[in-house]
Structures are given as C-alpha cells and as structure tokens.
Amino acid sequence: MARLPDGDPAPADGALPQSAAEGADERAFGVYLHVPYCRVRCGYCDFNTYTADELRGTNQSSYIDTALTELSLAKGVMADLGASREISTVFFGGGTPTILPPSDLVRALQGMRDAFGLADGAEVTTEANPDSIDAAGLRELAAGGFTRVSFGMQSAVPHVLRTLDRTHDPARVPHVVEWARDAGLEVSIDLIYGTPGETLDDWQRSLDAAISYDTDHLSAYSLIVEDGTAMARNIRAGRVPEIDEDLQADMYEMADARLAEAGYDWYEVSNWAKSGLVSRHNLSYWQGADWWGIGPGAHSHVGGVRWWNVKHPSAYADRLREGVSPALARETLDEHTRWSERVLLETRIREGLDAQVLTAEGRQAVAGLIADGLLDAKAALAGRIVPTLRGRLLADRVARALT
C-alpha cells in the first residue's frame, strides 16, 4: 500500500489553525467517507484497503459507528473554527463501500445530515462493485438520500479482468446499471485501460460496451503499476508484460473520440459526462474546495491545511475510542505551494485556469505551448488556459511549463 506522506504532528484534538477559516464561505465543503474493506485485493491496487484475512482487532459491523465518532469530532472542529457549513457533496469510496449493508451507508449519510446539514441539491455518491449490490440495495440507497452510484466495471473483457484480479461477471454490469437507473440514481462507470496484455481491440470492446449502457458519466483511468503491488511483482518476474505507454496514449485518444461521438463531453482529463452530469465531488478536488475525509488513511483539506489519518482500521478505531483525533500528521500549505497546485489542478479541467493567475514567466510560456499543440489557442485569447487533447496526454508537462 502507498505510504503516508511526512508532515507535522497533528494535535490530539484535531483543532485547525484559525487561518483555515479564511475565505471559507467562498469554497464548497464536501465529505469523503472511506470504507477500507474488499472481498478480494486486486493485484494493481495500492489503496488503503483490507480483506477479512488481513484484519485483526476491527469489525466491519461496527465500522460506521466508528466513522460517526470522527464525524462528531469534525463537527466540533469546524464549529470551533467558525467555518462550519452545509455539505454540498458526499462521496463514499474504498475499498468497496457496498460491502457494508445499505442501511449502514444510509445511517452514515444521516449522521452527516445531522452534523452539518446537506445543501439543497447535494450530490451523494457511492462506489460499488457490480457484484456487491442488488436492485433492493440500490433502492434503499436512493430512498436514504443517495443520488448517484459509480460502478467499477474496469473492462468488458474476461482476460483483462483476470489480469486485474477483478471477480465480477461483466454480464452483470448492464443489469446493475438498469437497477440503479430504475431506483432514480445517476449512474457512472469506471474503466481502466492499458492493462498488461490488453489490446486496442480489447479496449474498443470495453468502450463499446460501456457506451451501450448509456450511463450519465464515465471515467477512464490509465493503469499505473505501483511498487509493492502484486502486479508490480508479476511484471518484474516476467509473468505479465510491461505497461506500454504509447498504447495507453492510443487508447486514451480512442476513448475521447468514441465518447464524443456518443454525446459525452470531457470535463477533466479522465472524466466525461452527458448533459452536464459531472461528478461535482471529484471536480471539487480539482477546484481547491474544502473536504473532510472520514476513515483510516483518509486525507482532508480545509483552507490550505491538509491532513491524513492513521492507516490501519484498528489504530483508527483505537484513537477515536480514546477520544483522540485519528489525524496522524498535517501540513499547512504556503502561498507558493497553493498557487502551484492550483495551476497543476485547474489545467486538467475543461473550464481551465484563469490566465491572470500565471506569473510573467508562465504567461510567456503560453505561446510555446500553443505552438506545440498543448493549449487551446481560442481559449487562451479569452484568458483561459485549457489543454488540447494532446495537452491532456501531457498534462504534467503543461503544468511544469506554466509554473
């Protein structure tokens, strides 16, 4: 699993510096709730997740009670800061949130409603594996206030799913999509491209399947092999081939073209939506909003202060049981860091970056980036820094040039 970053020790009571309240009314506030459980660990995954065999001293049945304890702490910290406000977006991620009973997820959402209130039209999303939820469960989530579900389809091709260690039957995906739609939920699908052994024809098959389900939203992420994962070990041992980055670029271009033909608009490098039904929670990360991350290993950000919780579920539960914040460490971002991160993040989205934010050197770099086909010339003339298709593929290069 990925190692937590270094930082300054977080206070035992979780209190935030008063500077974190500055400009709070101008920023959206979201809540992310991390459910760290999975039935099977996928070979490519380095998220903070655990199977039942990997856990000691923690119980899935009591997890939401523990998370609600952190939510109570969050309410107090935000109230003391004078920055408490209604929640505009909620995202249940993991792991597999729907490994828990739908009633637990609804109870957690009610706890957020009681602690902060939900803004009118709040977006409430849960991730789900296609084999981890049924029609009755989706109806229960919708009745409890969820508005959206994101299914981890990843691929429609059995051999690609096997390489990823995904266990669901791809034939189930259209059924769960239909059940979610019948329940009144917006529906998103997640795909992964560039899996070792996946061909361009395989990827086209997955895209065509996903498009045929006519969901509101689709995410497509290039596979990144992280050190320490089973897939990294398999690649080193020669059991599966290396990642082909040129092929991944071809796959991205195919996705963008086919999704555009099907009526999807890109709004962030890896995300497309129909009829403006973007993931407002995910977009808020790119736009520098505030959010509180609940759960082991969860990261939070409020007003330029970023912190992260202890990783293991038992350590997380122990700290909260003892009345101590689960935050392990934090950092207060200086003005330059906040500026450079803004450039990095906002040049990934279709809305783009206000060119006035750039330094003189950054503005001078714009012409060269346009000449290289990385920035949209028309948008630049209107004062917005927006990547082209080629610029999306080279997003890090664009950000480096501008900072």
N, C-alpha and C positions, 0 to 999 in steps of 0.2 A: 504494500500500500504506500501511497505517497506520504512522505514525511512532512509533518507540520513545519511551517517556517519558524525562524527565530524571531524573537520580539522582546519587548519589555514585560516584566511580570504584570499580570492583571490583578487588580485589587480583589480581595476576598468577597467584597460586597457587590462587585460588578459595576461600581459607580463610574460614570464617564465625566471627563473634564467639561466645564461649562462651555468651552469653545465649540463643543459638538452640537450645541443648540443653535448656533448662529445660522441664520437663513433656513431654519428647519421648515418654515411654512412654505418655502419655495420648492421643496423636494417631496416626491412621493414617498410613502412609507409602506414597505411590504414585510411579510413574514415568510421565511422558508423553514419548513419542518423536515428534518432528515430522519428517515426510517432506515436504520442500518442493517436490515435483515434481508437475506435472499435464501431461496431454497438451494440454489447451486451457484458457485462462484464461476463467473465467465472468465475464460483464460486471458482475455485482454484487459480485464477491469482492474484498476488500481484505486477505486473509490473506497471510502471507509465503510465497508460492508462485511457482514459475517454470516456464515451458515450456522445452523444449530450446533454442529460438532465443534465449532471454533469458539463457542461462548461458554464462559463459566461465571457464575455469580450474577447472572442477569436473566430476566424473564420477559419474553415478548408480551405476555398478557398484562404486565404492569407498566409497559413502556410509556403509554400515553399518560398515565398518572405522573410519571417522572417528567415527561415533557411539559405537562401542565404546571409543574413546580417551577421549571425555568421560565415559563410564560408569566407566572406571577412575579418572579424576580424582574423580568423585563418591564412589566407594568410599573413596578416601583422605581426602577432606574430611570425610565423615561419620564415619569411624573416628577421625580426629584430634579431632573434636568430641565423641566418646563418645556419639554419637546414632545409630549405625548400627543398623538393624533390618530385619526382613524386609519385603518388598514385599507389600502387600495388594491393590493394584490396578495394572494397567498399561493404558495407552491409546496406541495408535498412531494419530496424527491427521495431518492435512495441510492442503493438498495431497491427494494420493491415495497412501496407503501401499502399496496393492496394485498400483501401477505398478512396484514392485520385485518381483522373484521371491519367491514364498512362502518359499523356502529362506533368503533374506536376512532376512525378518521373524522366522523361527524362530531363526535364528542370533543375532539381536539379543535375543530373549527368553531364549535360553540364556545370553547374556552377563549379563543381569540376574539370572538364577538363580545364576550363578557368583559374581557380585559381592556380592549381598545375600541371596539365598535368596528363594523365594516362600512366603508363608504358606499353610497348608492352606486350600483353597477359594479361592485368589486368583482374582480376576476379571481376565481378559486379553482386551481388545477391540481390534479394528482397524476403522477406517473403510474403506469400499470403494465405488467406483462400480459400478453394476450391470454395466457393460461392461468392468470391469478385473479380473475374477476369473472362474474357471470351477469346475466341480464338483471337478476334480482338485486345483486350488489350495486350495479350501476344505477338502478332506480333509487336505491336507498341513498346513495351519494347525492344524486340530483335533488331528492326531497330534503336532504340535510343542508343544502346550500352550495354544493359544488356546481360549477358552471362549465367545467372543461376537463377532458381527460387526454393524456398523451400516452399512446401505446408504443412500446418498444418492439417494433416489427423487425428492424435491422436489415432483414433480407427476405426475399421470397424463395430463395434457392436453398434446398436442403443441405448441400455440401458446404455452402458458405456458413449456414447456421451451425453446422457441426464444428467447423473450424473455430467459430466464435464461442463454442460451448453453450449455445442457446438451445433450450429444451422444448420450446413450444412448437406446435404444428402450424406451419404457415397457412394451412387451410382454415385455421380458426380465426385469422385476422379479420376477414370480411364480416364474420358473424359478430365479433365484439364491437366492430365499428357500427354495425347496424343496431345492436343493442344500445350502445351509447347514444346514438342519434335518436332512437325511439324514446330514450329517457329524457331527451331535451338538452343533452350536453353537447358543447362544441367538441370537435374531435381533431386531434393531431396525431401524426405518425412520425416516429423517429426511424431513420435509416442510417446505416454505416456503409461506407464504400472504401474499397482498397484493401479488403481482407486478403491475406495471402492465398493465392490460388483462384481468386475471383477474376473472371474475365470481363471484358467490356460487354459481351452478350449477357453474362450473368447479371451485371448491373442494370442493363436495359430491361431485363425481365423483372427485376425488383421495382424499378421505377414505374414500368407499365402497370404492374400490379397495384402499387400504391396509388397511382393516378386514377385507376379504375374504381377505387373505393370512394373517390370524390370527397375526401375529408376537407376540413376548413383550413388546415395548416399542415405543413410538412417540414421536418428538419432533416438535413443530410450532413453527416459529420465524417470527415476523413479519419480512418483508423490510425491512431497514434499508438505505437507499441512502447509502453513504459517499462523501464528497468524494474526487475523484481517480479514481473508478472509471468504466468505460465507460458504465455505466447512468446515473450522475450526469450525464455529458456528454450522453447521449441525452435525458434529461429536460429539461436546460437548453435543448437545441436544439429541443425540441418534437417529437422523433421518437417518444417514448413518453409516455404521460400521467403526471401526478404520482401519488405514493402517496396513497391515500385512507385515512386513519387510522380514520375511522368504519367504513368497510367492513372494515378489518382487525379491528376490535373485534367486528363481527358474525361474522366468520369464526372468531375465537377462541371465541366463545360456541357457535357451531355445532360446532366441534371438540370442546369439552368435553362437550356434550350427547350427541353421537353416539358418542364414545368411551366415555362412561359406560354408555350403552345396550349397547355391545359388550363390557362387562366390564373396561374399563381404568379404573384409578384414577389420578388426578393425584397426583404427589408433589413436583413442582416446577413453577413457573409454565409451563414449556414442555415438560414431560415427563409421560408416562403409562405405566403398566405393568400387566401382568396377573400375578396370583399372586405379587405382591411382587418380581417380577424387575426391580427398578430398576437403573439404571446406578450401581453403587456408586462408580465412579471420579468421574463427574460430581457425584454427591451429596457426595463428599468435599470438593470445592471450596466448596460452599455451607456446609459444616460446619467450615471452617477447618483442614482437615488439612494435613499436610506433603506436598510432592511435589517431585521433581527433574525439570525439563524438559530433555530432551536435544534438541539440534538448533539450527540457525540461527534466531534470533528467539524461541526458546522461553523462557518465563517459569517461574520456580521460586519456591517458598516453603518456608522451614523456620524454625519458631519465631519468627515475626514479622520475619524478614528476607526480602525479596523482591528477586529479581534477574532480569536478562534478558540473553540472549546477543546477540552481533552478528548482523545480519540476513542478510547475503549468504552463501550456501553457500561461496564461495571464501574469504572472510575468516574464516569459521568454521573451515574446514579448515586454513587457514594458521596460525591461532593454535594449534590443537591440535598441528599438525606441529612448531611451535616450542616446544612444552612449556608453553604459556601457556593459562590458562583462557579459554574463549570468552566469559565473562561481560563485558558492556560496562559495566554500571552496576547499582547496587542502592540500596535504601532500607531503613532499619530503622524499622519502624512503632512510633510511640509508643503509650502505653496508650489514649489517646482515639481514635486512628485505628483501632486494633484493635477497640475497643468499637463504634464507629460502623459499621465494616464488618461486624461480627457482626450487628448489628441489620439492616442492609441485606440481608445474605445469608439469614439464618435466617427472615426474614419472607416469603421467597419459597417456602418449603417447607411441606409438609403437616404435618410434625412441629412446625413453628412455633418460636417463640422463648420461652424462659423469661421470664415477666413480671418476675421479680426482677432481671433484668439491667437493666431500664429505670431511668432517673433518676425523681425525683419528678415532674418536668415531663412526662416520657414517659408515666408511669402516668396522669397527669391527662388526657392526650390520648386514652387508650384509649376512654373513654366516647363521645367525639365521633366517633371512627372507627367505633364500633359503630353509633351513630345514623345515620351516613352510609352504612351497609351495607357497610363496607370490611373489618371484622373480624368473626370468628365469635364471637357472644356466649357460647355454651356453652363454647367452648374458653377464652375469657377468664376465665370463672368458675372454670375448673380451673387457671388460672395459665399458660396458653399463649397466645401471640399468633399467631393463624392467619388468613390472609386469606380472605375470601369470594371468590366468582367475580368480583364487581366489584372487590374489593381486589386480585386478581391483575392485572386490567387496569390498575390504578392503583398498582402496587407501589411506584414511586418516591415517589408522594405519601404512601403509608403510612409509608415509611421516614423521609421528611423530618419528618413529624409526630411520630414517636417519638424522633427524635434532636434 
